[in-house]
Amino acid sequence: RRMPKKPTKARKIVSTTAKKDTKAKNPLFVKAPKNFRIGGDIQPKKDLTRFVKWPKYIRIQRQKRILLTRMKVPPSINQFSKTIESNVSTQLFKLLGKYKPETKKDKKERLKNQAEKKLEKKDQTAATKPYFLKFGLNHITHLVEQKKAKLVAIAHDVDPIELVCFLPALCRKQEVPFCFVKGKAKLGQFVHQKNATCVALTDIKKEVCSQFLGYLTLCFYSSMAYKSQFASIQ
């Protein structure tokens, strides 16, 4: 016995003639679709920042910055972020610029002139050594211990920070005024070096005595205020 066939539905006849756009096209604005396949148009620029393999030192910088925002930073390290104001720092840098150490060539000329004067017996008075900035962590530590340093400027971005962590505490103990300034590279410029962790003034000229006293009082009271605050926390 044959199974009866299913009734077939009537097919709809679709007209091949599609409706055309009756709008008139402007010949000035012609569509030019781009083809981004191989050998076609140039791909548009994409932001690939997240996919870049950055150098190791950049990754460490960024990781360190995130850690400092998320972790509790101890006061002895956090104090390095409390730098002096920009207007005060510019004036201080002007003062430090007047005490740049002499180069080897300048020192040679100075000693030569002194020797010539001594031979001619023109100048009987003993030649005084010119005042210059002192630099080098060990040297400045010794000056602070001997209480010979009048003002110490410490860079805020020393890495590793453990190198200079002890210096503010030592300055407070010896009652030597100090301040934190932005940029170890900036301090390095004053002493003909790439970087300098800290610089110190041991003597000053009489012309800038009043200006220097202003910096002394500012740095001294800020350090003493920190000392009293730190003692209250403990």
C-alpha positions as CSV (number, residue, x, y, z in Angstrom):
1,R,0.0,0.0,0.0
2,R,1.4,3.4,-0.9
3,M,1.3,6.2,1.6
4,P,-0.7,9.3,0.5
5,K,1.4,12.3,-0.5
6,K,1.4,15.4,1.7
7,P,-0.4,18.4,0.2
8,T,2.2,20.8,-1.2
9,K,1.9,24.5,-0.4
10,A,1.6,27.0,-3.3
11,R,5.0,28.7,-3.9
12,K,5.0,32.5,-3.9
13,I,6.4,34.0,-7.1
14,V,8.9,36.8,-6.3
15,S,9.3,39.5,-8.9
16,T,12.9,39.8,-10.1
17,T,12.5,43.5,-10.8
18,A,13.4,45.2,-7.5
19,K,12.3,48.6,-6.6
20,K,14.8,51.2,-7.7
21,D,15.7,54.3,-5.7
22,T,13.8,57.2,-7.2
23,K,16.1,59.7,-5.4
24,A,18.6,61.5,-7.6
25,K,22.2,60.8,-6.6
26,N,24.7,63.7,-6.2
27,P,27.7,63.1,-8.4
28,L,29.9,65.1,-6.0
29,F,29.5,62.5,-3.2
30,V,30.2,59.1,-4.7
31,K,30.5,56.1,-2.4
32,A,33.9,54.5,-2.5
33,P,33.8,51.4,-0.1
34,K,37.1,50.3,1.2
35,N,38.4,46.8,0.8
36,F,40.5,45.7,3.8
37,R,41.4,42.2,2.4
38,I,45.0,41.2,1.6
39,G,46.4,43.6,-1.0
40,G,43.6,46.0,-0.5
41,D,43.3,49.3,1.5
42,I,45.5,50.1,4.5
43,Q,44.0,49.1,7.8
44,P,43.0,51.9,10.2
45,K,45.3,52.6,13.1
46,K,44.4,50.9,16.4
47,D,45.4,51.6,19.9
48,L,47.8,48.7,20.7
49,T,49.0,50.0,24.1
50,R,47.6,47.0,26.0
51,F,49.3,44.6,23.7
52,V,52.8,46.3,23.7
53,K,55.5,44.5,25.6
54,W,57.0,47.4,27.5
55,P,60.7,47.4,28.7
56,K,61.3,46.0,32.2
57,Y,62.2,49.3,33.8
58,I,58.8,50.9,32.7
59,R,56.9,47.9,34.0
60,I,58.7,48.2,37.4
61,Q,57.9,51.9,37.5
62,R,54.2,51.3,36.9
63,Q,54.0,48.4,39.3
64,K,55.8,50.5,42.0
65,R,53.4,53.4,41.5
66,I,50.3,51.1,41.9
67,L,51.8,49.5,45.0
68,L,52.5,52.9,46.6
69,T,48.9,53.9,46.1
70,R,47.5,50.6,47.5
71,M,49.9,49.8,50.4
72,K,50.4,51.7,53.7
73,V,53.7,53.4,53.3
74,P,55.8,53.9,56.5
75,P,56.5,57.5,57.6
76,S,60.2,57.2,57.1
77,I,59.6,56.5,53.4
78,N,56.5,58.7,52.9
79,Q,58.4,61.8,54.1
80,F,60.3,61.8,50.8
81,S,57.1,62.7,48.9
82,K,56.8,65.9,51.0
83,T,59.0,68.1,48.8
84,I,59.3,71.9,49.2
85,E,57.1,74.1,47.1
86,S,58.1,75.0,43.5
87,N,58.6,78.7,44.2
88,V,60.8,77.9,47.2
89,S,62.7,75.2,45.2
90,T,63.5,77.6,42.3
91,Q,65.0,80.1,44.7
92,L,66.9,77.4,46.5
93,F,68.3,76.1,43.1
94,K,69.4,79.7,42.2
95,L,71.3,79.8,45.5
96,L,72.9,76.3,44.9
97,G,73.8,77.4,41.4
98,K,76.1,80.0,42.8
99,Y,78.1,77.3,44.7
100,K,78.8,74.9,41.8
101,P,82.1,73.1,42.3
102,E,85.0,74.2,40.1
103,T,86.1,72.0,37.2
104,K,89.6,70.6,37.0
105,K,90.6,73.3,34.5
106,D,89.4,76.1,36.9
107,K,91.1,74.5,39.9
108,K,94.4,74.3,37.9
109,E,94.2,78.0,37.0
110,R,93.3,79.0,40.5
111,L,96.3,77.1,42.0
112,K,98.6,78.4,39.3
113,N,97.6,82.1,40.1
114,Q,98.1,81.5,43.8
115,A,101.6,80.0,43.2
116,E,102.6,83.0,41.0
117,K,101.4,85.5,43.6
118,K,103.3,83.6,46.2
119,L,106.5,83.7,44.2
120,E,106.2,87.4,43.5
121,K,105.4,87.9,47.2
122,K,102.5,90.2,46.3
123,D,99.9,88.5,48.5
124,Q,101.2,87.6,51.9
125,T,97.8,86.6,53.3
126,A,96.9,83.0,53.2
127,A,94.6,82.1,50.3
128,T,91.2,81.0,51.5
129,K,89.5,78.0,49.8
130,P,86.4,79.0,47.8
131,Y,83.0,77.9,49.0
132,F,81.5,75.0,47.1
133,L,78.7,72.5,47.3
134,K,79.5,69.2,48.9
135,F,78.2,66.0,47.4
136,G,78.5,62.3,47.8
137,L,76.4,60.4,50.4
138,N,79.3,59.2,52.6
139,H,80.9,62.7,52.6
140,I,77.7,64.4,53.5
141,T,77.0,61.9,56.2
142,H,80.4,62.7,57.7
143,L,79.7,66.4,57.5
144,V,76.3,66.0,59.3
145,E,77.9,63.9,62.0
146,Q,80.5,66.6,62.6
147,K,77.8,69.3,62.4
148,K,79.7,71.1,59.7
149,A,76.8,71.0,57.2
150,K,74.6,74.1,57.3
151,L,71.9,72.9,54.9
152,V,71.3,69.5,53.2
153,A,69.1,69.1,50.1
154,I,68.0,65.5,49.6
155,A,66.5,64.2,46.3
156,H,63.0,62.7,46.6
157,D,63.5,60.0,43.8
158,V,66.5,58.1,45.0
159,D,66.3,54.4,44.0
160,P,66.7,52.3,46.1
161,I,65.3,54.6,48.8
162,E,67.2,52.6,51.5
163,L,70.4,54.5,50.5
164,V,69.2,57.7,52.0
165,C,66.5,56.6,54.5
166,F,68.8,57.2,57.5
167,L,69.9,60.7,56.4
168,P,66.7,62.7,57.5
169,A,66.8,61.0,61.0
170,L,70.5,61.8,61.3
171,C,69.9,65.5,60.4
172,R,67.2,65.8,63.0
173,K,69.4,64.2,65.6
174,Q,72.3,66.6,64.9
175,E,69.8,69.5,64.4
176,V,71.0,70.2,60.8
177,P,68.4,71.8,58.6
178,F,67.4,69.7,55.5
179,C,64.8,69.6,52.8
180,F,63.5,67.3,50.1
181,V,63.7,68.5,46.5
182,K,62.4,67.1,43.3
183,G,64.9,65.4,41.1
184,K,68.2,63.7,41.7
185,A,69.2,64.7,38.1
186,K,68.6,68.4,39.0
187,L,70.9,68.1,42.0
188,G,73.4,66.3,39.8
189,Q,73.6,69.4,37.4
190,F,74.9,71.5,40.3
191,V,77.9,69.2,40.9
192,H,78.7,68.2,37.3
193,Q,77.3,64.7,37.7
194,K,74.4,62.8,36.1
195,N,72.6,62.2,39.4
196,A,73.2,63.2,43.0
197,T,71.4,61.8,46.0
198,C,72.0,64.8,48.2
199,V,74.1,68.0,48.3
200,A,75.1,70.1,51.3
201,L,76.3,73.7,52.0
202,T,79.0,74.1,54.6
203,D,79.8,77.8,54.2
204,I,78.2,80.8,52.5
205,K,79.1,84.2,51.2
206,K,78.1,87.3,53.1
207,E,76.0,88.7,50.2
208,V,73.4,85.9,50.5
209,C,73.5,85.5,54.2
210,S,70.0,86.9,54.8
211,Q,68.5,84.8,52.0
212,F,70.3,81.7,53.3
213,L,68.9,82.3,56.8
214,G,65.4,82.3,55.4
215,Y,65.9,78.8,53.9
216,L,67.5,77.6,57.2
217,T,64.6,78.6,59.3
218,L,62.1,77.1,56.8
219,C,63.9,73.8,56.6
220,F,64.7,73.6,60.3
221,Y,61.1,74.2,61.5
222,S,59.7,71.8,58.9
223,S,62.1,69.1,60.1
224,M,61.3,69.8,63.7
225,A,57.6,69.7,63.1
226,Y,58.0,66.3,61.5
227,K,60.1,65.1,64.4
228,S,57.4,66.1,67.0
229,Q,54.6,64.6,64.8
230,F,56.6,61.3,64.4
231,A,57.2,61.2,68.2
232,S,53.5,61.6,68.9
233,I,52.6,58.8,66.5
234,Q,55.1,56.5,68.3
